[in-house]
Amino acid sequence: MVQRKWIAYRDAQCAFASAGTQGGSVHPYVLLTCLAELTRMQTRMLKRQLECVEGDLSCGGQ
């Protein structure tokens, strides 16, 4: 459920970020680049959380 909400956030964020290119030939590139970058960032954050040792407060969702 959380991941579905994150995907909705990602899609909305990238739609907003690429709104200035709407209707132009570069729009798909800008939109897909944003989606890929936010997905990479989320993947890195989730991997860090998986590797976090229980009780280590330094890796709580960063």
PDB file of N, CA, C and O in Angstrom, chain B, residues numbered from 101:
ATOM      1  N   MET B 101       0.822  -1.194   0.000  1.00  0.00           N
ATOM      2  CA  MET B 101       0.000   0.000   0.000  1.00  0.00           C
ATOM      3  C   MET B 101       0.868   1.261   0.000  1.00  0.00           C
ATOM      4  O   MET B 101       0.601   2.195  -0.756  1.00  0.00           O
ATOM      5  N   VAL B 102       1.881   1.292   0.824  1.00  0.00           N
ATOM      6  CA  VAL B 102       2.760   2.458   0.881  1.00  0.00           C
ATOM      7  C   VAL B 102       3.437   2.676  -0.463  1.00  0.00           C
ATOM      8  O   VAL B 102       3.569   3.809  -0.925  1.00  0.00           O
ATOM      9  N   GLN B 103       3.864   1.591  -1.083  1.00  0.00           N
ATOM     10  CA  GLN B 103       4.548   1.714  -2.363  1.00  0.00           C
ATOM     11  C   GLN B 103       3.604   2.261  -3.436  1.00  0.00           C
ATOM     12  O   GLN B 103       4.027   3.045  -4.285  1.00  0.00           O
ATOM     13  N   ARG B 104       2.340   1.858  -3.407  1.00  0.00           N
ATOM     14  CA  ARG B 104       1.374   2.392  -4.373  1.00  0.00           C
ATOM     15  C   ARG B 104       1.183   3.890  -4.175  1.00  0.00           C
ATOM     16  O   ARG B 104       1.051   4.640  -5.142  1.00  0.00           O
ATOM     17  N   LYS B 105       1.168   4.317  -2.925  1.00  0.00           N
ATOM     18  CA  LYS B 105       1.047   5.752  -2.636  1.00  0.00           C
ATOM     19  C   LYS B 105       2.290   6.490  -3.110  1.00  0.00           C
ATOM     20  O   LYS B 105       2.195   7.601  -3.632  1.00  0.00           O
ATOM     21  N   TRP B 106       3.468   5.870  -2.928  1.00  0.00           N
ATOM     22  CA  TRP B 106       4.698   6.497  -3.382  1.00  0.00           C
ATOM     23  C   TRP B 106       4.684   6.639  -4.905  1.00  0.00           C
ATOM     24  O   TRP B 106       5.105   7.667  -5.434  1.00  0.00           O
ATOM     25  N   ILE B 107       4.209   5.626  -5.603  1.00  0.00           N
ATOM     26  CA  ILE B 107       4.130   5.687  -7.068  1.00  0.00           C
ATOM     27  C   ILE B 107       3.201   6.823  -7.498  1.00  0.00           C
ATOM     28  O   ILE B 107       3.509   7.541  -8.449  1.00  0.00           O
ATOM     29  N   ALA B 108       2.076   6.993  -6.814  1.00  0.00           N
ATOM     30  CA  ALA B 108       1.166   8.103  -7.124  1.00  0.00           C
ATOM     31  C   ALA B 108       1.864   9.438  -6.892  1.00  0.00           C
ATOM     32  O   ALA B 108       1.716  10.362  -7.692  1.00  0.00           O
ATOM     33  N   TYR B 109       2.627   9.549  -5.800  1.00  0.00           N
ATOM     34  CA  TYR B 109       3.399  10.769  -5.524  1.00  0.00           C
ATOM     35  C   TYR B 109       4.412  11.010  -6.642  1.00  0.00           C
ATOM     36  O   TYR B 109       4.500  12.114  -7.178  1.00  0.00           O
ATOM     37  N   ARG B 110       5.182   9.966  -6.994  1.00  0.00           N
ATOM     38  CA  ARG B 110       6.207  10.087  -8.035  1.00  0.00           C
ATOM     39  C   ARG B 110       5.596  10.564  -9.349  1.00  0.00           C
ATOM     40  O   ARG B 110       6.119  11.471  -9.997  1.00  0.00           O
ATOM     41  N   ASP B 111       4.483   9.941  -9.731  1.00  0.00           N
ATOM     42  CA  ASP B 111       3.837  10.309 -10.991  1.00  0.00           C
ATOM     43  C   ASP B 111       3.353  11.753 -10.969  1.00  0.00           C
ATOM     44  O   ASP B 111       3.510  12.476 -11.953  1.00  0.00           O
ATOM     45  N   ALA B 112       2.764  12.177  -9.852  1.00  0.00           N
ATOM     46  CA  ALA B 112       2.287  13.557  -9.732  1.00  0.00           C
ATOM     47  C   ALA B 112       3.451  14.538  -9.732  1.00  0.00           C
ATOM     48  O   ALA B 112       3.380  15.585 -10.376  1.00  0.00           O
ATOM     49  N   GLN B 113       4.513  14.211  -9.020  1.00  0.00           N
ATOM     50  CA  GLN B 113       5.690  15.077  -8.965  1.00  0.00           C
ATOM     51  C   GLN B 113       6.293  15.256 -10.354  1.00  0.00           C
ATOM     52  O   GLN B 113       6.635  16.372 -10.746  1.00  0.00           O
ATOM     53  N   CYS B 114       6.422  14.179 -11.082  1.00  0.00           N
ATOM     54  CA  CYS B 114       7.027  14.266 -12.413  1.00  0.00           C
ATOM     55  C   CYS B 114       6.088  14.941 -13.414  1.00  0.00           C
ATOM     56  O   CYS B 114       6.557  15.627 -14.322  1.00  0.00           O
ATOM     57  N   ALA B 115       4.789  14.763 -13.267  1.00  0.00           N
ATOM     58  CA  ALA B 115       3.842  15.479 -14.132  1.00  0.00           C
ATOM     59  C   ALA B 115       3.987  16.984 -13.904  1.00  0.00           C
ATOM     60  O   ALA B 115       3.974  17.765 -14.855  1.00  0.00           O
ATOM     61  N   PHE B 116       4.127  17.381 -12.644  1.00  0.00           N
ATOM     62  CA  PHE B 116       4.321  18.795 -12.328  1.00  0.00           C
ATOM     63  C   PHE B 116       5.656  19.295 -12.871  1.00  0.00           C
ATOM     64  O   PHE B 116       5.726  20.352 -13.497  1.00  0.00           O
ATOM     65  N   ALA B 117       6.718  18.520 -12.625  1.00  0.00           N
ATOM     66  CA  ALA B 117       8.059  18.930 -13.039  1.00  0.00           C
ATOM     67  C   ALA B 117       8.196  19.037 -14.555  1.00  0.00           C
ATOM     68  O   ALA B 117       9.003  19.826 -15.049  1.00  0.00           O
ATOM     69  N   SER B 118       7.427  18.261 -15.287  1.00  0.00           N
ATOM     70  CA  SER B 118       7.534  18.274 -16.750  1.00  0.00           C
ATOM     71  C   SER B 118       6.423  19.072 -17.422  1.00  0.00           C
ATOM     72  O   SER B 118       6.325  19.078 -18.650  1.00  0.00           O
ATOM     73  N   ALA B 119       5.594  19.737 -16.647  1.00  0.00           N
ATOM     74  CA  ALA B 119       4.450  20.464 -17.203  1.00  0.00           C
ATOM     75  C   ALA B 119       4.870  21.532 -18.212  1.00  0.00           C
ATOM     76  O   ALA B 119       4.140  21.808 -19.164  1.00  0.00           O
ATOM     77  N   GLY B 120       6.018  22.120 -18.011  1.00  0.00           N
ATOM     78  CA  GLY B 120       6.477  23.167 -18.913  1.00  0.00           C
ATOM     79  C   GLY B 120       6.803  22.668 -20.312  1.00  0.00           C
ATOM     80  O   GLY B 120       6.900  23.458 -21.251  1.00  0.00           O
ATOM     81  N   THR B 121       6.971  21.373 -20.451  1.00  0.00           N
ATOM     82  CA  THR B 121       7.292  20.807 -21.764  1.00  0.00           C
ATOM     83  C   THR B 121       6.087  20.130 -22.410  1.00  0.00           C
ATOM     84  O   THR B 121       6.196  19.562 -23.497  1.00  0.00           O
ATOM     85  N   GLN B 122       4.939  20.192 -21.738  1.00  0.00           N
ATOM     86  CA  GLN B 122       3.720  19.534 -22.232  1.00  0.00           C
ATOM     87  C   GLN B 122       3.422  19.960 -23.667  1.00  0.00           C
ATOM     88  O   GLN B 122       3.397  21.152 -23.973  1.00  0.00           O
ATOM     89  N   GLY B 123       3.200  18.996 -24.532  1.00  0.00           N
ATOM     90  CA  GLY B 123       2.889  19.262 -25.924  1.00  0.00           C
ATOM     91  C   GLY B 123       4.111  19.355 -26.822  1.00  0.00           C
ATOM     92  O   GLY B 123       3.989  19.379 -28.046  1.00  0.00           O
ATOM     93  N   GLY B 124       5.279  19.407 -26.217  1.00  0.00           N
ATOM     94  CA  GLY B 124       6.493  19.492 -27.005  1.00  0.00           C
ATOM     95  C   GLY B 124       7.103  18.121 -27.246  1.00  0.00           C
ATOM     96  O   GLY B 124       6.762  17.149 -26.572  1.00  0.00           O
ATOM     97  N   SER B 125       7.995  18.055 -28.201  1.00  0.00           N
ATOM     98  CA  SER B 125       8.609  16.769 -28.536  1.00  0.00           C
ATOM     99  C   SER B 125       9.540  16.258 -27.435  1.00  0.00           C
ATOM    100  O   SER B 125       9.828  15.063 -27.374  1.00  0.00           O
ATOM    101  N   VAL B 126      10.009  17.151 -26.570  1.00  0.00           N
ATOM    102  CA  VAL B 126      10.927  16.755 -25.505  1.00  0.00           C
ATOM    103  C   VAL B 126      10.172  16.249 -24.269  1.00  0.00           C
ATOM    104  O   VAL B 126      10.778  15.675 -23.364  1.00  0.00           O
ATOM    105  N   HIS B 127       8.872  16.456 -24.232  1.00  0.00           N
ATOM    106  CA  HIS B 127       8.095  16.096 -23.033  1.00  0.00           C
ATOM    107  C   HIS B 127       8.272  14.641 -22.589  1.00  0.00           C
ATOM    108  O   HIS B 127       8.536  14.410 -21.409  1.00  0.00           O
ATOM    109  N   PRO B 128       8.140  13.658 -23.471  1.00  0.00           N
ATOM    110  CA  PRO B 128       8.312  12.274 -23.010  1.00  0.00           C
ATOM    111  C   PRO B 128       9.687  12.033 -22.379  1.00  0.00           C
ATOM    112  O   PRO B 128       9.803  11.310 -21.389  1.00  0.00           O
ATOM    113  N   TYR B 129      10.712  12.632 -22.950  1.00  0.00           N
ATOM    114  CA  TYR B 129      12.068  12.481 -22.404  1.00  0.00           C
ATOM    115  C   TYR B 129      12.155  13.085 -21.003  1.00  0.00           C
ATOM    116  O   TYR B 129      12.685  12.454 -20.089  1.00  0.00           O
ATOM    117  N   VAL B 130      11.644  14.292 -20.830  1.00  0.00           N
ATOM    118  CA  VAL B 130      11.701  14.967 -19.534  1.00  0.00           C
ATOM    119  C   VAL B 130      10.905  14.176 -18.498  1.00  0.00           C
ATOM    120  O   VAL B 130      11.367  13.976 -17.375  1.00  0.00           O
ATOM    121  N   LEU B 131       9.717  13.730 -18.875  1.00  0.00           N
ATOM    122  CA  LEU B 131       8.866  12.968 -17.958  1.00  0.00           C
ATOM    123  C   LEU B 131       9.528  11.651 -17.560  1.00  0.00           C
ATOM    124  O   LEU B 131       9.600  11.330 -16.373  1.00  0.00           O
ATOM    125  N   LEU B 132      10.004  10.896 -18.526  1.00  0.00           N
ATOM    126  CA  LEU B 132      10.601   9.596 -18.231  1.00  0.00           C
ATOM    127  C   LEU B 132      11.917   9.725 -17.458  1.00  0.00           C
ATOM    128  O   LEU B 132      12.233   8.873 -16.627  1.00  0.00           O
ATOM    129  N   THR B 133      12.675  10.773 -17.724  1.00  0.00           N
ATOM    130  CA  THR B 133      13.899  11.004 -16.973  1.00  0.00           C
ATOM    131  C   THR B 133      13.578  11.268 -15.507  1.00  0.00           C
ATOM    132  O   THR B 133      14.252  10.747 -14.617  1.00  0.00           O
ATOM    133  N   CYS B 134      12.573  12.057 -15.259  1.00  0.00           N
ATOM    134  CA  CYS B 134      12.138  12.332 -13.890  1.00  0.00           C
ATOM    135  C   CYS B 134      11.669  11.056 -13.199  1.00  0.00           C
ATOM    136  O   CYS B 134      12.074  10.780 -12.070  1.00  0.00           O
ATOM    137  N   LEU B 135      10.824  10.281 -13.862  1.00  0.00           N
ATOM    138  CA  LEU B 135      10.323   9.032 -13.275  1.00  0.00           C
ATOM    139  C   LEU B 135      11.474   8.086 -12.930  1.00  0.00           C
ATOM    140  O   LEU B 135      11.485   7.473 -11.862  1.00  0.00           O
ATOM    141  N   ALA B 136      12.431   7.974 -13.833  1.00  0.00           N
ATOM    142  CA  ALA B 136      13.566   7.081 -13.604  1.00  0.00           C
ATOM    143  C   ALA B 136      14.416   7.559 -12.436  1.00  0.00           C
ATOM    144  O   ALA B 136      14.836   6.753 -11.607  1.00  0.00           O
ATOM    145  N   GLU B 137      14.673   8.856 -12.363  1.00  0.00           N
ATOM    146  CA  GLU B 137      15.517   9.382 -11.295  1.00  0.00           C
ATOM    147  C   GLU B 137      14.854   9.226  -9.926  1.00  0.00           C
ATOM    148  O   GLU B 137      15.506   8.805  -8.970  1.00  0.00           O
ATOM    149  N   LEU B 138      13.584   9.556  -9.822  1.00  0.00           N
ATOM    150  CA  LEU B 138      12.900   9.385  -8.537  1.00  0.00           C
ATOM    151  C   LEU B 138      12.837   7.911  -8.146  1.00  0.00           C
ATOM    152  O   LEU B 138      12.950   7.581  -6.966  1.00  0.00           O
ATOM    153  N   THR B 139      12.660   7.032  -9.112  1.00  0.00           N
ATOM    154  CA  THR B 139      12.643   5.597  -8.824  1.00  0.00           C
ATOM    155  C   THR B 139      14.006   5.124  -8.349  1.00  0.00           C
ATOM    156  O   THR B 139      14.087   4.326  -7.415  1.00  0.00           O
ATOM    157  N   ARG B 140      15.081   5.601  -8.974  1.00  0.00           N
ATOM    158  CA  ARG B 140      16.439   5.253  -8.516  1.00  0.00           C
ATOM    159  C   ARG B 140      16.674   5.724  -7.084  1.00  0.00           C
ATOM    160  O   ARG B 140      17.238   4.995  -6.268  1.00  0.00           O
ATOM    161  N   MET B 141      16.240   6.937  -6.787  1.00  0.00           N
ATOM    162  CA  MET B 141      16.417   7.474  -5.442  1.00  0.00           C
ATOM    163  C   MET B 141      15.651   6.644  -4.412  1.00  0.00           C
ATOM    164  O   MET B 141      16.168   6.351  -3.335  1.00  0.00           O
ATOM    165  N   GLN B 142      14.421   6.270  -4.747  1.00  0.00           N
ATOM    166  CA  GLN B 142      13.598   5.456  -3.838  1.00  0.00           C
ATOM    167  C   GLN B 142      14.224   4.081  -3.635  1.00  0.00           C
ATOM    168  O   GLN B 142      14.240   3.563  -2.518  1.00  0.00           O
ATOM    169  N   THR B 143      14.734   3.495  -4.699  1.00  0.00           N
ATOM    170  CA  THR B 143      15.375   2.180  -4.606  1.00  0.00           C
ATOM    171  C   THR B 143      16.589   2.234  -3.694  1.00  0.00           C
ATOM    172  O   THR B 143      16.781   1.345  -2.864  1.00  0.00           O
ATOM    173  N   ARG B 144      17.418   3.276  -3.839  1.00  0.00           N
ATOM    174  CA  ARG B 144      18.592   3.428  -2.967  1.00  0.00           C
ATOM    175  C   ARG B 144      18.174   3.568  -1.509  1.00  0.00           C
ATOM    176  O   ARG B 144      18.783   2.962  -0.627  1.00  0.00           O
ATOM    177  N   MET B 145      17.132   4.369  -1.247  1.00  0.00           N
ATOM    178  CA  MET B 145      16.666   4.568   0.116  1.00  0.00           C
ATOM    179  C   MET B 145      16.143   3.261   0.713  1.00  0.00           C
ATOM    180  O   MET B 145      16.430   2.954   1.870  1.00  0.00           O
ATOM    181  N   LEU B 146      15.387   2.496  -0.058  1.00  0.00           N
ATOM    182  CA  LEU B 146      14.858   1.227   0.439  1.00  0.00           C
ATOM    183  C   LEU B 146      15.981   0.226   0.709  1.00  0.00           C
ATOM    184  O   LEU B 146      15.929  -0.512   1.693  1.00  0.00           O
ATOM    185  N   LYS B 147      16.996   0.197  -0.160  1.00  0.00           N
ATOM    186  CA  LYS B 147      18.136  -0.692   0.064  1.00  0.00           C
ATOM    187  C   LYS B 147      18.879  -0.324   1.336  1.00  0.00           C
ATOM    188  O   LYS B 147      19.281  -1.203   2.099  1.00  0.00           O
ATOM    189  N   ARG B 148      19.066   0.981   1.572  1.00  0.00           N
ATOM    190  CA  ARG B 148      19.725   1.419   2.812  1.00  0.00           C
ATOM    191  C   ARG B 148      18.927   0.976   4.027  1.00  0.00           C
ATOM    192  O   ARG B 148      19.503   0.543   5.025  1.00  0.00           O
ATOM    193  N   GLN B 149      17.611   1.082   3.949  1.00  0.00           N
ATOM    194  CA  GLN B 149      16.774   0.658   5.068  1.00  0.00           C
ATOM    195  C   GLN B 149      16.892  -0.846   5.306  1.00  0.00           C
ATOM    196  O   GLN B 149      16.899  -1.286   6.456  1.00  0.00           O
ATOM    197  N   LEU B 150      16.984  -1.636   4.243  1.00  0.00           N
ATOM    198  CA  LEU B 150      17.129  -3.086   4.390  1.00  0.00           C
ATOM    199  C   LEU B 150      18.448  -3.459   5.061  1.00  0.00           C
ATOM    200  O   LEU B 150      18.524  -4.442   5.798  1.00  0.00           O
ATOM    201  N   GLU B 151      19.492  -2.656   4.797  1.00  0.00           N
ATOM    202  CA  GLU B 151      20.813  -2.939   5.334  1.00  0.00           C
ATOM    203  C   GLU B 151      21.021  -2.342   6.721  1.00  0.00           C
ATOM    204  O   GLU B 151      22.063  -2.566   7.336  1.00  0.00           O
ATOM    205  N   CYS B 152      20.067  -1.603   7.210  1.00  0.00           N
ATOM    206  CA  CYS B 152      20.183  -0.923   8.494  1.00  0.00           C
ATOM    207  C   CYS B 152      20.108  -1.934   9.641  1.00  0.00           C
ATOM    208  O   CYS B 152      19.237  -2.803   9.675  1.00  0.00           O
ATOM    209  N   VAL B 153      21.033  -1.796  10.562  1.00  0.00           N
ATOM    210  CA  VAL B 153      21.048  -2.657  11.743  1.00  0.00           C
ATOM    211  C   VAL B 153      19.990  -2.151  12.723  1.00  0.00           C
ATOM    212  O   VAL B 153      19.867  -0.946  12.942  1.00  0.00           O
ATOM    213  N   GLU B 154      19.234  -3.068  13.306  1.00  0.00           N
ATOM    214  CA  GLU B 154      18.204  -2.689  14.266  1.00  0.00           C
ATOM    215  C   GLU B 154      18.802  -1.839  15.378  1.00  0.00           C
ATOM    216  O   GLU B 154      19.832  -2.182  15.959  1.00  0.00           O
ATOM    217  N   GLY B 155      18.142  -0.733  15.661  1.00  0.00           N
ATOM    218  CA  GLY B 155      18.596   0.171  16.701  1.00  0.00           C
ATOM    219  C   GLY B 155      19.487   1.295  16.198  1.00  0.00           C
ATOM    220  O   GLY B 155      19.782   2.223  16.952  1.00  0.00           O
ATOM    221  N   ASP B 156      19.925   1.238  14.936  1.00  0.00           N
ATOM    222  CA  ASP B 156      20.774   2.291  14.364  1.00  0.00           C
ATOM    223  C   ASP B 156      19.877   3.431  13.906  1.00  0.00           C
ATOM    224  O   ASP B 156      19.233   3.343  12.861  1.00  0.00           O
ATOM    225  N   LEU B 157      19.839   4.492  14.687  1.00  0.00           N
ATOM    226  CA  LEU B 157      18.947   5.612  14.384  1.00  0.00           C
ATOM    227  C   LEU B 157      19.451   6.478  13.237  1.00  0.00           C
ATOM    228  O   LEU B 157      18.714   7.331  12.741  1.00  0.00           O
ATOM    229  N   SER B 158      20.686   6.276  12.810  1.00  0.00           N
ATOM    230  CA  SER B 158      21.243   7.116  11.741  1.00  0.00           C
ATOM    231  C   SER B 158      20.697   6.758  10.367  1.00  0.00           C
ATOM    232  O   SER B 158      20.900   7.526   9.426  1.00  0.00           O
ATOM    233  N   CYS B 159      20.020   5.640  10.208  1.00  0.00           N
ATOM    234  CA  CYS B 159      19.524   5.283   8.890  1.00  0.00           C
ATOM    235  C   CYS B 159      18.005   5.174   8.857  1.00  0.00           C
ATOM    236  O   CYS B 159      17.464   4.403   8.065  1.00  0.00           O
ATOM    237  N   GLY B 160      17.332   5.904   9.672  1.00  0.00           N
ATOM    238  CA  GLY B 160      15.878   5.861   9.724  1.00  0.00           C
ATOM    239  C   GLY B 160      15.212   6.652   8.620  1.00  0.00           C
ATOM    240  O   GLY B 160      14.803   7.791   8.844  1.00  0.00           O
ATOM    241  N   GLY B 161      15.089   6.073   7.421  1.00  0.00           N
ATOM    242  CA  GLY B 161      14.362   6.685   6.330  1.00  0.00           C
ATOM    243  C   GLY B 161      15.131   7.731   5.553  1.00  0.00           C
ATOM    244  O   GLY B 161      14.528   8.523   4.830  1.00  0.00           O
ATOM    245  N   GLN B 162      16.417   7.756   5.680  1.00  0.00           N
ATOM    246  CA  GLN B 162      17.213   8.757   4.963  1.00  0.00           C
ATOM    247  C   GLN B 162      17.598   8.290   3.609  1.00  0.00           C
ATOM    248  O   GLN B 162      18.271   9.013   2.875  1.00  0.00           O
TER     249      GLN B 162
END
